[in-house]
Amino acid sequence: MSLHIVKVVPYFYPAWAYGGIPRLAYGLARALQERDHTITVVTTDAGDRTSRLDAGEHDLGGITVHRLRNLSNRLAYDHQLFLPAGARGLLDRVIASADVVHLHGFWHLLNNAAVTAAERHGVPVVMTPNGTLLPLERKQKLKEVWHAVLGRPVLNATRRFIAVSRAELNQFARAGVDSDRTHLVYNGLDLGEFEALPERGAFRAARGLGERPIVLYLGKLTPRKGVDHLLGAAARLPAEVVLVVAGNDMGVQDALEAQARDLELGDRVMFTGLLTGPERLAALADADLLVYPSTDEIFGLVPFEGLLCGTPAVVSDDCGCGQLVAQARAGELVRYGDQAALARKIAGLLDDEGRRRRMVARGRAFVERHFAWPTIAAQTEAVYRAALREGS
């Protein structure tokens, strides 16, 4: 039996500046649509720090997307404060005909309007927080107040929770979510995106990097991502190694660039800003090694995208992505913040091309087995049906 699924997410395709959640919500919506489900998305017009997407109703290849206009695009990007006009009325209307509501992310007011409508119409609610359930990193006191006043009603109304790694299951336990309400479903990847990669050398040529060994960081530039520790490790590497930092500025790039100057890294580090589309894939394909040095990361797609582009990774050992990389035997693990150990791991892999190739082969097989969107969609559908049975 096909379902009508309403997905509620503050940023959606093509708002890639907001990181993994819009990419994952879009991929899952597509995969569920291919299983003959009807998908309606309620989101905002958040694009990036300086631009908005077109508000209103849109048909995205058969997926109905409603984009509500935020009161302030700057508040949305800089402070993750989404204030969409007309959310209550729209959500009440679309949820009235829904079978399931799926919330993506935790810290946004769309969730409150959605659970109010879901309770009114007797529709079960499923949530995938994707690492946002606990008040981590910035504005922790404000998040604690939000959690007590606005977050608790959302948690109480949510019938089933989806964790994307065992690390996130631990976060659920810390947040007081009953284990019998939780399910483990990994994040998905569009394997087809990696079938025709850009020609190798394209990124090197465009950036004037020649044949220098490339160590790549790709992702948001926020404090817990550990890019400051990566810069410290880069200062310990041979001078011919270049560190490419490819990420959108979440208010910390100026400090990172100042740190690079203090370390006298010079042309040994390059800040590219956000990379998207073919250029993003070209960077992943040309890198010799990817580094993901973050903490409190419950999954992290980038190391697995790197593997599909032929690039293994060094990742922190306290994140869900590290657990999976270790399980796949597709990279090296290092303690978060240990710059000397990080430099040793990077240098050791750069010196052993055969080992890197073996890691890539194992990693690709692991990704294809566990992260393909058809597999993830089937597992997610099973969670929806469990939530529906609970309410019947």
Secondary structure as a PSIPRED ss2 file (coil, helix, strand):
# PSIPRED VFORMAT (PSIPRED V4.0)

   1 M C   1.000  0.000  0.000
   2 S C   1.000  0.000  0.000
   3 L C   1.000  0.000  0.000
   4 H E   0.000  0.000  1.000
   5 I E   0.000  0.000  1.000
   6 V E   0.000  0.000  1.000
   7 K E   0.000  0.000  1.000
   8 V E   0.000  0.000  1.000
   9 V C   1.000  0.000  0.000
  10 P C   1.000  0.000  0.000
  11 Y C   1.000  0.000  0.000
  12 F C   1.000  0.000  0.000
  13 Y C   1.000  0.000  0.000
  14 P C   1.000  0.000  0.000
  15 A C   1.000  0.000  0.000
  16 W H   0.000  1.000  0.000
  17 A H   0.000  1.000  0.000
  18 Y H   0.000  1.000  0.000
  19 G C   1.000  0.000  0.000
  20 G H   0.000  1.000  0.000
  21 I H   0.000  1.000  0.000
  22 P H   0.000  1.000  0.000
  23 R H   0.000  1.000  0.000
  24 L H   0.000  1.000  0.000
  25 A H   0.000  1.000  0.000
  26 Y H   0.000  1.000  0.000
  27 G H   0.000  1.000  0.000
  28 L H   0.000  1.000  0.000
  29 A H   0.000  1.000  0.000
  30 R H   0.000  1.000  0.000
  31 A H   0.000  1.000  0.000
  32 L H   0.000  1.000  0.000
  33 Q H   0.000  1.000  0.000
  34 E H   0.000  1.000  0.000
  35 R C   1.000  0.000  0.000
  36 D C   1.000  0.000  0.000
  37 H C   1.000  0.000  0.000
  38 T E   0.000  0.000  1.000
  39 I E   0.000  0.000  1.000
  40 T E   0.000  0.000  1.000
  41 V E   0.000  0.000  1.000
  42 V E   0.000  0.000  1.000
  43 T E   0.000  0.000  1.000
  44 T E   0.000  0.000  1.000
  45 D C   1.000  0.000  0.000
  46 A E   0.000  0.000  1.000
  47 G C   1.000  0.000  0.000
  48 D C   1.000  0.000  0.000
  49 R C   1.000  0.000  0.000
  50 T C   1.000  0.000  0.000
  51 S C   1.000  0.000  0.000
  52 R E   0.000  0.000  1.000
  53 L C   1.000  0.000  0.000
  54 D C   1.000  0.000  0.000
  55 A C   1.000  0.000  0.000
  56 G E   0.000  0.000  1.000
  57 E E   0.000  0.000  1.000
  58 H E   0.000  0.000  1.000
  59 D E   0.000  0.000  1.000
  60 L E   0.000  0.000  1.000
  61 G C   1.000  0.000  0.000
  62 G C   1.000  0.000  0.000
  63 I E   0.000  0.000  1.000
  64 T E   0.000  0.000  1.000
  65 V E   0.000  0.000  1.000
  66 H E   0.000  0.000  1.000
  67 R E   0.000  0.000  1.000
  68 L E   0.000  0.000  1.000
  69 R C   1.000  0.000  0.000
  70 N E   0.000  0.000  1.000
  71 L C   1.000  0.000  0.000
  72 S C   1.000  0.000  0.000
  73 N H   0.000  1.000  0.000
  74 R H   0.000  1.000  0.000
  75 L H   0.000  1.000  0.000
  76 A H   0.000  1.000  0.000
  77 Y H   0.000  1.000  0.000
  78 D H   0.000  1.000  0.000
  79 H H   0.000  1.000  0.000
  80 Q C   1.000  0.000  0.000
  81 L C   1.000  0.000  0.000
  82 F C   1.000  0.000  0.000
  83 L C   1.000  0.000  0.000
  84 P E   0.000  0.000  1.000
  85 A C   1.000  0.000  0.000
  86 G C   1.000  0.000  0.000
  87 A H   0.000  1.000  0.000
  88 R H   0.000  1.000  0.000
  89 G H   0.000  1.000  0.000
  90 L H   0.000  1.000  0.000
  91 L H   0.000  1.000  0.000
  92 D H   0.000  1.000  0.000
  93 R H   0.000  1.000  0.000
  94 V H   0.000  1.000  0.000
  95 I H   0.000  1.000  0.000
  96 A C   1.000  0.000  0.000
  97 S C   1.000  0.000  0.000
  98 A C   1.000  0.000  0.000
  99 D C   1.000  0.000  0.000
 100 V E   0.000  0.000  1.000
 101 V E   0.000  0.000  1.000
 102 H E   0.000  0.000  1.000
 103 L E   0.000  0.000  1.000
 104 H E   0.000  0.000  1.000
 105 G C   1.000  0.000  0.000
 106 F C   1.000  0.000  0.000
 107 W C   1.000  0.000  0.000
 108 H C   1.000  0.000  0.000
 109 L C   1.000  0.000  0.000
 110 L H   0.000  1.000  0.000
 111 N H   0.000  1.000  0.000
 112 N H   0.000  1.000  0.000
 113 A H   0.000  1.000  0.000
 114 A H   0.000  1.000  0.000
 115 V H   0.000  1.000  0.000
 116 T H   0.000  1.000  0.000
 117 A H   0.000  1.000  0.000
 118 A H   0.000  1.000  0.000
 119 E H   0.000  1.000  0.000
 120 R H   0.000  1.000  0.000
 121 H H   0.000  1.000  0.000
 122 G C   1.000  0.000  0.000
 123 V C   1.000  0.000  0.000
 124 P C   1.000  0.000  0.000
 125 V E   0.000  0.000  1.000
 126 V E   0.000  0.000  1.000
 127 M E   0.000  0.000  1.000
 128 T E   0.000  0.000  1.000
 129 P C   1.000  0.000  0.000
 130 N C   1.000  0.000  0.000
 131 G C   1.000  0.000  0.000
 132 T C   1.000  0.000  0.000
 133 L C   1.000  0.000  0.000
 134 L C   1.000  0.000  0.000
 135 P C   1.000  0.000  0.000
 136 L C   1.000  0.000  0.000
 137 E C   1.000  0.000  0.000
 138 R C   1.000  0.000  0.000
 139 K C   1.000  0.000  0.000
 140 Q H   0.000  1.000  0.000
 141 K H   0.000  1.000  0.000
 142 L H   0.000  1.000  0.000
 143 K H   0.000  1.000  0.000
 144 E H   0.000  1.000  0.000
 145 V H   0.000  1.000  0.000
 146 W H   0.000  1.000  0.000
 147 H H   0.000  1.000  0.000
 148 A H   0.000  1.000  0.000
 149 V H   0.000  1.000  0.000
 150 L H   0.000  1.000  0.000
 151 G H   0.000  1.000  0.000
 152 R H   0.000  1.000  0.000
 153 P H   0.000  1.000  0.000
 154 V H   0.000  1.000  0.000
 155 L H   0.000  1.000  0.000
 156 N H   0.000  1.000  0.000
 157 A H   0.000  1.000  0.000
 158 T C   1.000  0.000  0.000
 159 R C   1.000  0.000  0.000
 160 R E   0.000  0.000  1.000
 161 F E   0.000  0.000  1.000
 162 I E   0.000  0.000  1.000
 163 A E   0.000  0.000  1.000
 164 V C   1.000  0.000  0.000
 165 S C   1.000  0.000  0.000
 166 R H   0.000  1.000  0.000
 167 A H   0.000  1.000  0.000
 168 E H   0.000  1.000  0.000
 169 L H   0.000  1.000  0.000
 170 N H   0.000  1.000  0.000
 171 Q H   0.000  1.000  0.000
 172 F H   0.000  1.000  0.000
 173 A H   0.000  1.000  0.000
 174 R H   0.000  1.000  0.000
 175 A C   1.000  0.000  0.000
 176 G C   1.000  0.000  0.000
 177 V C   1.000  0.000  0.000
 178 D C   1.000  0.000  0.000
 179 S H   0.000  1.000  0.000
 180 D H   0.000  1.000  0.000
 181 R H   0.000  1.000  0.000
 182 T E   0.000  0.000  1.000
 183 H E   0.000  0.000  1.000
 184 L E   0.000  0.000  1.000
 185 V C   1.000  0.000  0.000
 186 Y C   1.000  0.000  0.000
 187 N C   1.000  0.000  0.000
 188 G C   1.000  0.000  0.000
 189 L E   0.000  0.000  1.000
 190 D C   1.000  0.000  0.000
 191 L H   0.000  1.000  0.000
 192 G H   0.000  1.000  0.000
 193 E H   0.000  1.000  0.000
 194 F H   0.000  1.000  0.000
 195 E C   1.000  0.000  0.000
 196 A C   1.000  0.000  0.000
 197 L C   1.000  0.000  0.000
 198 P C   1.000  0.000  0.000
 199 E C   1.000  0.000  0.000
 200 R C   1.000  0.000  0.000
 201 G C   1.000  0.000  0.000
 202 A H   0.000  1.000  0.000
 203 F H   0.000  1.000  0.000
 204 R H   0.000  1.000  0.000
 205 A H   0.000  1.000  0.000
 206 A H   0.000  1.000  0.000
 207 R H   0.000  1.000  0.000
 208 G C   1.000  0.000  0.000
 209 L C   1.000  0.000  0.000
 210 G C   1.000  0.000  0.000
 211 E C   1.000  0.000  0.000
 212 R C   1.000  0.000  0.000
 213 P C   1.000  0.000  0.000
 214 I E   0.000  0.000  1.000
 215 V E   0.000  0.000  1.000
 216 L E   0.000  0.000  1.000
 217 Y E   0.000  0.000  1.000
 218 L E   0.000  0.000  1.000
 219 G C   1.000  0.000  0.000
 220 K C   1.000  0.000  0.000
 221 L E   0.000  0.000  1.000
 222 T C   1.000  0.000  0.000
 223 P H   0.000  1.000  0.000
 224 R H   0.000  1.000  0.000
 225 K H   0.000  1.000  0.000
 226 G C   1.000  0.000  0.000
 227 V H   0.000  1.000  0.000
 228 D H   0.000  1.000  0.000
 229 H H   0.000  1.000  0.000
 230 L H   0.000  1.000  0.000
 231 L H   0.000  1.000  0.000
 232 G H   0.000  1.000  0.000
 233 A H   0.000  1.000  0.000
 234 A H   0.000  1.000  0.000
 235 A C   1.000  0.000  0.000
 236 R C   1.000  0.000  0.000
 237 L C   1.000  0.000  0.000
 238 P C   1.000  0.000  0.000
 239 A C   1.000  0.000  0.000
 240 E C   1.000  0.000  0.000
 241 V C   1.000  0.000  0.000
 242 V E   0.000  0.000  1.000
 243 L E   0.000  0.000  1.000
 244 V E   0.000  0.000  1.000
 245 V E   0.000  0.000  1.000
 246 A E   0.000  0.000  1.000
 247 G C   1.000  0.000  0.000
 248 N C   1.000  0.000  0.000
 249 D E   0.000  0.000  1.000
 250 M C   1.000  0.000  0.000
 251 G C   1.000  0.000  0.000
 252 V C   1.000  0.000  0.000
 253 Q H   0.000  1.000  0.000
 254 D H   0.000  1.000  0.000
 255 A H   0.000  1.000  0.000
 256 L H   0.000  1.000  0.000
 257 E H   0.000  1.000  0.000
 258 A H   0.000  1.000  0.000
 259 Q H   0.000  1.000  0.000
 260 A H   0.000  1.000  0.000
 261 R H   0.000  1.000  0.000
 262 D H   0.000  1.000  0.000
 263 L C   1.000  0.000  0.000
 264 E C   1.000  0.000  0.000
 265 L C   1.000  0.000  0.000
 266 G H   0.000  1.000  0.000
 267 D H   0.000  1.000  0.000
 268 R H   0.000  1.000  0.000
 269 V E   0.000  0.000  1.000
 270 M E   0.000  0.000  1.000
 271 F E   0.000  0.000  1.000
 272 T C   1.000  0.000  0.000
 273 G C   1.000  0.000  0.000
 274 L C   1.000  0.000  0.000
 275 L C   1.000  0.000  0.000
 276 T C   1.000  0.000  0.000
 277 G H   0.000  1.000  0.000
 278 P H   0.000  1.000  0.000
 279 E H   0.000  1.000  0.000
 280 R H   0.000  1.000  0.000
 281 L H   0.000  1.000  0.000
 282 A H   0.000  1.000  0.000
 283 A H   0.000  1.000  0.000
 284 L H   0.000  1.000  0.000
 285 A H   0.000  1.000  0.000
 286 D H   0.000  1.000  0.000
 287 A C   1.000  0.000  0.000
 288 D C   1.000  0.000  0.000
 289 L E   0.000  0.000  1.000
 290 L E   0.000  0.000  1.000
 291 V E   0.000  0.000  1.000
 292 Y E   0.000  0.000  1.000
 293 P C   1.000  0.000  0.000
 294 S C   1.000  0.000  0.000
 295 T C   1.000  0.000  0.000
 296 D C   1.000  0.000  0.000
 297 E C   1.000  0.000  0.000
 298 I C   1.000  0.000  0.000
 299 F C   1.000  0.000  0.000
 300 G C   1.000  0.000  0.000
 301 L C   1.000  0.000  0.000
 302 V H   0.000  1.000  0.000
 303 P H   0.000  1.000  0.000
 304 F H   0.000  1.000  0.000
 305 E H   0.000  1.000  0.000
 306 G H   0.000  1.000  0.000
 307 L H   0.000  1.000  0.000
 308 L H   0.000  1.000  0.000
 309 C C   1.000  0.000  0.000
 310 G C   1.000  0.000  0.000
 311 T C   1.000  0.000  0.000
 312 P C   1.000  0.000  0.000
 313 A E   0.000  0.000  1.000
 314 V E   0.000  0.000  1.000
 315 V E   0.000  0.000  1.000
 316 S E   0.000  0.000  1.000
 317 D C   1.000  0.000  0.000
 318 D C   1.000  0.000  0.000
 319 C C   1.000  0.000  0.000
 320 G H   0.000  1.000  0.000
 321 C H   0.000  1.000  0.000
 322 G H   0.000  1.000  0.000
 323 Q H   0.000  1.000  0.000
 324 L H   0.000  1.000  0.000
 325 V H   0.000  1.000  0.000
 326 A H   0.000  1.000  0.000
 327 Q H   0.000  1.000  0.000
 328 A H   0.000  1.000  0.000
 329 R C   1.000  0.000  0.000
 330 A C   1.000  0.000  0.000
 331 G E   0.000  0.000  1.000
 332 E E   0.000  0.000  1.000
 333 L E   0.000  0.000  1.000
 334 V E   0.000  0.000  1.000
 335 R C   1.000  0.000  0.000
 336 Y C   1.000  0.000  0.000
 337 G C   1.000  0.000  0.000
 338 D C   1.000  0.000  0.000
 339 Q H   0.000  1.000  0.000
 340 A H   0.000  1.000  0.000
 341 A H   0.000  1.000  0.000
 342 L H   0.000  1.000  0.000
 343 A H   0.000  1.000  0.000
 344 R H   0.000  1.000  0.000
 345 K H   0.000  1.000  0.000
 346 I H   0.000  1.000  0.000
 347 A H   0.000  1.000  0.000
 348 G H   0.000  1.000  0.000
 349 L H   0.000  1.000  0.000
 350 L H   0.000  1.000  0.000
 351 D C   1.000  0.000  0.000
 352 D C   1.000  0.000  0.000
 353 E H   0.000  1.000  0.000
 354 G H   0.000  1.000  0.000
 355 R H   0.000  1.000  0.000
 356 R H   0.000  1.000  0.000
 357 R H   0.000  1.000  0.000
 358 R H   0.000  1.000  0.000
 359 M H   0.000  1.000  0.000
 360 V H   0.000  1.000  0.000
 361 A H   0.000  1.000  0.000
 362 R H   0.000  1.000  0.000
 363 G H   0.000  1.000  0.000
 364 R H   0.000  1.000  0.000
 365 A H   0.000  1.000  0.000
 366 F H   0.000  1.000  0.000
 367 V H   0.000  1.000  0.000
 368 E H   0.000  1.000  0.000
 369 R H   0.000  1.000  0.000
 370 H H   0.000  1.000  0.000
 371 F C   1.000  0.000  0.000
 372 A E   0.000  0.000  1.000
 373 W H   0.000  1.000  0.000
 374 P H   0.000  1.000  0.000
 375 T H   0.000  1.000  0.000
 376 I H   0.000  1.000  0.000
 377 A H   0.000  1.000  0.000
 378 A H   0.000  1.000  0.000
 379 Q H   0.000  1.000  0.000
 380 T H   0.000  1.000  0.000
 381 E H   0.000  1.000  0.000
 382 A H   0.000  1.000  0.000
 383 V H   0.000  1.000  0.000
 384 Y H   0.000  1.000  0.000
 385 R H   0.000  1.000  0.000
 386 A H   0.000  1.000  0.000
 387 A H   0.000  1.000  0.000
 388 L H   0.000  1.000  0.000
 389 R H   0.000  1.000  0.000
 390 E H   0.000  1.000  0.000
 391 G H   0.000  1.000  0.000
 392 S C   1.000  0.000  0.000
